[in-house]
Amino acid sequence: MPEFQLTVNQKVQRINAADDLPLLWVLRDLLRLTGTKYGCGLGVCGICTVHIDGKARRSCLISIKEAASGHITTIEGLSKNGDHPVQEAWKEAKVPQCGYCQPGQIMQAAALLIEHPTPKPKLVASTMSTVLCRCGTYPRIKNAIELASKKIRS
């Protein structure tokens, strides 16, 4: 098996794996970073969202070979102490119910705020609708993103 060098959460990792192994399984099974969750395996639900070079990407659709050239950030690497503005806003707005989709939701929201620090409500709704939440916490997600946007700007 080929060896790949990945930069995950600012740490260089060397991994031997088949070049078509999805990044999701590299993170969860080989690196034991289990914050990134499996949802559908088709890139539809968004639950496995991570950042690659600051952009939200579905880790179930990206192979280790494709991911090796970028800087990967998982929910574990978003902040050291869970104090990223989005994570803080998530707590304040009491977003989670079951919590399963929350890593994907948070990573999607953080990427949105990198590109659009003051997103319009329509953009928030369309962007966040790409990460499915079976509990329907979208109104709280919207509130948390507004809160995080304010935190980032202050």
C-alpha angles and dihedrals in degrees: 000000000000122000119236129194112216130181105217121174089346093304123111112233128188113212132181109209144129108283092237095053108126115247089236091067092042089056097042104034106027102031097029092228095145098170089092105080134211114237119156105340089225101085091248103108099045094216091126094056117148132162122257110187089343095306124114110249134174105244093202090065100045121081123219087247092057093043096049093082095056140066108254123206122188129188087268090058099043089092136349098235104023090264101125108131091247092051091048092048090048090058094044093050091045091229105165125083108160089001099211096119095038099098089054092044092050093047091048091049093047091051090048091053092048090059098033113024091182104032121187116243092250091055091048091050095047095043096046094044086070090071109065121226114191091194093057098233093153095122090055090044089054090050092048092051091051089050093047091049089056092047092051093050095048 
